[in-house]
Amino acid sequence: MSLESAIYQWQQGERRLGGQFSSDELVELYRQGTVWCLQVAMKVAPEDPWAWEAGMVVDAAFARYLREASDYAGGRIQLRES
């Protein structure tokens, strides 16, 4: 598989995965706990558990998803108008 083909498939999966969410919703999910994220990270991580820190992987994933929040624009939260 070529890189271009893989990127296309990843983007299609990303586009179809879930609906819109806000930064507040992402914070609430994080607040509820990240045990499930740690389990996923441990499943796909290298076999040497000392080569990475699970908490850092989870935090990096949440930072990545924050960029996709509907109210996040270029590193700033857009305030909602009342």
N, C-alpha and C positions, 0 to 999 in steps of 0.2 A: 504494500500500500504506500502510495506517495504521501509526502507531507501535506500537499494541497488537498488531497482526498480526505486525509484524517482531520484536518482543520475544518473542512466543510462539514463532515459528520459531527464533529464536536459542537460546531456552531448551531447546527440543526437541533441537536439534543438540548443545548442550552436554551434555544428559542422555545422549545416545546415543554421545558421543565418548569412547571408551576406558573402561577400568575404573578401579577405585580405585587410588590410589598413595599412597606415604608421602613425607614430606619428604626422607628419606634417598634415595629413588629419584629425586626431582627434583634433588637436589644432585648425584647421580652423573651424570645426564643433562647437567647444566650443566658438570660437570667434564670430560666427554668432549668438549666443545667446542660452540661456538655458531655455527659457520660456516653450518650449515643454517638457523638462525634469521635470521642476517643476510641470507641469500639471499631468504628469504620477505619480510623487512622491505623490502628494496630493490625487490622486485617490486611491492609494494602501496603504496610510499611516494610522496609527491608527486614530481613530476619534478625539482624543485630539490633536489639532494642536500645543499645547505648549510642547508636549512630544518629539518633534524632530524639527530640523531646516532644511527646504527644501534645502537651498543652500548647506549645508554640505552633504546631501544625494546625490545631483547632483555631487558635486566634488568627492565624494567617488566612484560614478559610473564611472566617467571619469578615475579616477586612476585605477580602476579595468580593464577597457577596454584598457588602455595604456599597460598593461602587455601582451595583445594579439596582439599588433601592430607588423607588420612584421619586423620592424627595431629596436625593443626594446629587449635588451638582458640583463637580470639580473640587471636591474636598470640603464642601460646606453643605450643611443641611439647609434646605429651602424652607423658610417659614411658611406655614399655611395661613391663608387669609381667612379671617372669621366672617 
